[in-house]
Amino acid sequence: MQGSFRKNEMTSRFENKHVVVTGGARGIGRCISEAFLREGAAITIIDLDKQAGEQLQRAATSEKLRFYHGDIAEKDVLERFVKSLGSPVNCLVNNACLNRCGLLSACSYDDFEYVQRVGVTAPYYLTSLLLRTRLLSPDAAIVNIASTRAWQSQPNTESYSAAKGGIIALTHAMAISLAGKARVNSISPGWIEIAAWQESRAKDWADLEHSEQDKRQHPAGRVGKPEDIAEMALYLCSDKAGFITGENIIVDGGMSRLMVYHNDYGWALEKQETGMCARAL
Ligand SMILES: NC(=O)c1ccc[n+]([C@@H]2O[C@H](COP(=O)([O-])OP(=O)(O)OC[C@H]3O[C@@H](n4cnc5c(N)ncnc54)[C@H](O)[C@@H]3O)[C@@H](O)[C@H]2O)c1
């Protein structure tokens, strides 16, 4: 295997483990899939984006990465997908989600509901199907990808924020129902740079351009990388996290801990925008 798929012979923490990642063809999901593959796991990805999924499968050149094309908002797709899984699942990463904005752009009933189906219903139903078909391995780990937008909002983000609030609550509910069977945790990313990461896979992170302000507003001094989330997913799925369940871990460079008041510590409110559809995620 080449480049970012090369196996980590030193650790191989997930050898003989089967990991399912939703939305694993692009972005954070792809980075998580690559990280588990490097650690020796067999990966099954389900994603809507056929082209990206097939391209990923070719690039991985490994039988350990399998791509299944489908929309996780569809009940029968999830049922067919689970039937297609050849072996029990040790780790499930519910990563796929999307934003269809909200009140200020007249997000429709169908749009709002679709986001909830992808972001909340699919993680629930996939877990339920694995449980009922006995494909959820004993001592499994489930990681749900939430967002700091579960707690903080920009205008016009209702569909997305509701899904993220939902998946946080789903996480602790499933952790209690699955006690003794699976640990269930969520990760709430802040701003994670996806576009630049995908376009510049060969480049160093240092080459990616963010303004000084974008970096300095984060207490950690930089914007997030997909690897920041992948590392946390590996940890939460590992035995080292055996005493952690029902928990949400915020990975946002400290951004949501920062208190902002006009004219304090260099912050100034210049213009208040409403009505625009916020940055994708
Ligand atoms: N990037 C960020 O700054 C950020 C911040 C907070 C949370 N998140 C969360 O991280 C996760 C991944 O985000 P990303 O930035 O990598 O997004 P992305 O849009 O780059 O990737 C999402 C992937 O999910 C797939 N997908 C979307 N809807 C699907 C569906 N109905 N069925 C199957 N596959 C579907 C897409 O095809 C894509 O491959 C999401 O849950 C997102 O809400 C991202």
The ligand as an ORCA input file, in Angstrom:
! r2SCAN-3c Opt
* xyz 0 1
  N     -15.368     19.700      8.630
  C     -15.732     20.307      9.747
  O     -15.287     21.432     10.047
  C     -16.662     19.621     10.716
  C     -16.918     20.245     11.937
  C     -17.762     19.629     12.843
  C     -18.341     18.399     12.553
  N     -18.086     17.815     11.355
  C     -18.730     16.526     11.101
  O     -17.774     15.597     10.641
  C     -18.414     14.667      9.757
  C     -17.681     14.650      8.427
  O     -17.632     15.981      7.924
  P     -16.753     16.384      6.649
  O     -16.353     17.794      6.856
  O     -15.718     15.353      6.393
  O     -17.890     16.349      5.521
  P     -17.770     16.001      3.961
  O     -18.994     16.588      3.338
  O     -16.428     16.376      3.435
  O     -17.879     14.408      3.934
  C     -19.086     13.769      4.282
  C     -19.120     12.412      3.627
  O     -20.368     11.815      3.947
  C     -20.985     11.383      2.744
  N     -22.437     11.455      2.882
  C     -23.201     12.567      3.073
  N     -24.493     12.235      3.110
  C     -24.557     10.885      2.944
  C     -25.631      9.968      2.872
  N     -26.903     10.373      2.944
  N     -25.344      8.664      2.705
  C     -24.059      8.237      2.599
  N     -23.000      9.064      2.641
  C     -23.251     10.383      2.813
  C     -20.487     12.331      1.668
  O     -20.621     11.777      0.356
  C     -19.039     12.508      2.084
  O     -18.202     11.490      1.580
  C     -19.866     15.133      9.631
  O     -20.670     14.458     10.571
  C     -19.797     16.592     10.011
  O     -21.019     17.080     10.485
  C     -17.266     18.393     10.420
*
